[in-house]
Amino acid sequence: MRSARLKEPKIVVAAIDFGTTYSGYAYSFLHDFKKDPLKILATRVGRGGGEDKMPTTILFTPNGEFHSFKYDAEDKYAKLVANDMHIGWSHFSRFKMKLHAQQKIRRAMELTDDQDHKMPAMRVFAEAIKYLKNQLLDSIQEKVSDIQDTDIHWVLTVPAIWDDGAKQFMREAGNQAGIPDNQLDLALEPEAAAIYCKAISTKKDGSSFDPGTQFILVDLGGGTADITVHTVEESGNLTELSPPSGGPWGGTKVDVAFNTLMEEIYGKSVISSFNKDNKEDALDIIRDFEEKKRVFKAYETVTFRVPSALVEELENSGRTLEKNISGTIYEGKVKQRRDKMHIEGSVISALFDDVKKNIIQQMKEVLIQHPKVNTILMVGGFSESDIIKQAVQKAFDLKKVIIPSEARLAVVKGAVMYGHNPSVIISRSLPYTYGVSVAVGFDDSKHPRSKRVFKDGFYKCEDNFKVFIRAGDTVIPGKTTVRHVCNASSATSANIEIYRTKSKKPIYVDDYGCSCVGSIQLLLSDISSHTTRPIEITMSFGSTELSVQANEEQNRNNAVVAKFNFLH
């Protein structure tokens, strides 16, 4: 079982917002939090300390050792490529989404870099978190030199729409990065942002988040769009009204669309060759687009610098930009003059169409279920995009749309506040139905013959979904528990498979949409007995992660180690 969080509050809470495109961190001291919860230090981590976030990019040497992170990793790798010295080095960026893309996450899963080198994903994530942890620790010790590792409670942020396996993967990566299990919490990104936004609004005027206020929070990051709905209780704490929803509709989708645009303008082979042989120039184009993406307005013509290497690649192909776009939708809308490319606003706007459609459609579906919601909070780096802001305001013109001045820091600052006071989230709405497979007495009138088995002297129906807790149920952190008794033989250990589905009324564990997502692993301390022993398992729901404990039903002093395992 995952170690319980230490009861004594730590001197410092430090949060790491591990993002798809950018990462950042923040912290606050307990004595400051008690006086002013918003006194949070978000350290300057970009170039020359001038930015609050850094690229989630990591570089390893040819012998597999960690070399660098953030801009250092990007710049070093670009220079290695420019000098044809990059062979054997491993460069990874935007790898967080691998945990969203995988249906079943394996502890031994691998990441592949642009040279087709493979490296254990756990190692890549752990080294990235370790770098962020050490940088943050240095920042804290600059303020208070005698702070020890044991004085800090750490918080890692994760998307609310991630499943249990992805959360467990991040926790284990944090452990491998040197963060003790009992000093680590996972915070759901939109929840953290909601905590922060409510706090800053209350401090300013108190009008937006009176008790009873219902609001939808849309967390738009590089990889995902995370959508939650909360209500403010009389105490000022938050209750989640429906399970988190969303999808892979972050800013990187627009980046992919931009790369496709470049391929259509210059030719796929030209762009492929350019990206492969001119990493530094290709990186400059990506950074240029990233900046313009945030501030771009639909009516503007956007100008990009065209590297000479890209011009040469196009010339070597025997084509010109004019020939490539002649007769296409880009004719007259894309022009190149010397080292500048000018693209009409309508072309750039179209790059946002897919993510806009998905985000707004999902918001509409959520708001249909919650008609009393009048306030929309938008946070995350992608929410700074003028195109996205206008699209949301137009689609929901009767709602109050709030975008905090520090929208991209709302998650990490809220995570610090959550680390100090997890009880600010009173309850959550469960996104899945959980249960186990059991066999019951066979009944010809309701059970299919295909599931009939003869066992223990009786005909039984197997694969029945015994529900522990249903999707949509309101669960309270630390209080909502489910108990289940199973028989364990004299073996040293036993596994109970856990099934999950979106359905509220599953019948069999092999119904459509049902899947085995993990197991409860039991380790028996007394293996001398040769009799079947009932084991009482208590599962806790409502926190950001599921937890479990077990005891022998007839001998509670005989310990049984139990833990969820959602990694395959």
Steps between C-alpha positions, in 0.01 A plus 500: 500500500621852430637657814264741670594864499672609822255673734736776603499786248830572330685831518480537121265380227669480159302432182622388160276562201634239259359610167492368145664805347619699801566424866526722804508495877399703803511479878389667819587479868243380751521815713438717189209280389327544836520880467444532125432184292587692183855576609646244261837526331498389138869493420637649181624206299534607136790657315691720741226449757265712292215252456281301735503176300752293308472258205438140605804380306772265621832380357706189577861429402595205276572289810150568632586756767282804564654807337259793512142622511292793365666750259843356583392166357343657190802719424759231566328248276453755222873579507589129500289451188652808333846350551390145412590383851152400619515130416438296813356786704135466609274803488138490622236772502124516552501143631241545775216423258628142469324436830172620353535323168558151646190296582696273731808654652788268569767567755754384241367715214760678286532834326657540156705805402554649154790261435281200586689444827286347772518579869279389790227761540524474878866604480422801280216622721696438820807694378282791389321512836834464680637803316192709587512378861866592542454842341206568727691381806785736412252789475352419840842471664595840361221638721558274803838329494433238768190350334534121475338260252282367781356850560332509158171358383499453123208525259504377140221616268318260267206544259167409660407290195799269546417149610632321806793342318636834380473644852682201648771537235555865596513413871760231441701735278490752784623234741787411266582872479568495873166613641393269788155353455370642827612850400324498163147591392355507151278800426246501217586793276153656456424459870824676592415781260150529646643535853732778386240688292248495783763634738610791281141595418403494868798718587411756233127545545341179624217529249575222254511211746228551760369181668277315257685625193547234233779540250663306220877500482675437168870423536665533160859380496740382236366146490148485638183694565374414850146604593346487848193648671500610865270669746613719788381382842415722799845422639662631183621153407421335167277209401541337159165466324588262219792279396784675315480496123708618208746362251830549313407847378792707626727746324719229349212408268537844343876444472435177310260686269769766442754234404246355254454851355875531452506163322218608270678826419856375458446130436516212747843378390646853521374553856608152606852555371517849648384386846747213500810692394435846647387449858596847616307675222205262539497573872494875430192456280325302775583763762392781268167333434450424870528869585280615212242234581424664835454856378374440146174673406281365223516809280879527505749391236778306671861536397760227556872508436598235246844347567733493202533124544128458430526717187791285381309178566212631291733608218672161502162333451461687172183669619398847612250602762283663231484176301421298810199710599374584151138387473478416871305671778824677595545684168504871569493442876857383551789705363874492540724803457868447556533346847144574611183296455167680535189294580149646505311481826230272359760230431644515852152514651410177324776322693290547815174370354522139619592577861246783518223269382587225747547729801177692442298186425619338823421817696149508353439138600613572855293818529185321382534284810563804722271784384562703818863561408548864403875538540771358275858500624774452242853416610816344357744634245276423201218707652714807429439450129282781369337262250393262776381781728285654227356164401390423857360849556303482177365150567394588856416867473248483786758362743762688697843400366795556734863460397735576793798726435729207585299236314805288424602496869155421641566125509840506671398766755175319570697179547702669774178606673359148464818356654450716809128423524372196304167523687410804287352242261200366693386240251553372149279332244626156403562461124481118497318204648743268678453137600622142482401180324297251705316174434137464615247219491394430141143599408372379161249784486758779504848361441644404158608136459840620379583608854388182677773307684487210744692597812504383863209263432273767346432657163609862514499803275848650477626847400229691689598863562471557877479878533690670779420856402324654199593767247360835605491414870612781728806392695662675797879492536599294803144393576350308208601135542381167366564169674531162331577160648685238297657168584876463494663160506829423670691652209735784579305739283181541302368736234148630455432649158330840490260584217383840387234639268319825422169316530309546825336157478746246358392136502809304396867593510535423129216735397589766242692781669607291798868432549737358756703803604712355776504286807508505876814317601494326837811384684427273796732518798403164653532215250507218758126446487366253246140614529307748293501836671253784441675829419312826550603759243418868552523721193500878533353719228486876472866601502701571185618138520330183620642333810443163665572318824426144616473295816429139580135504599550257791840625613543875453845489656624292209610758245412474136685736267266623229551741214336597173703429191375673186819453299517202269 
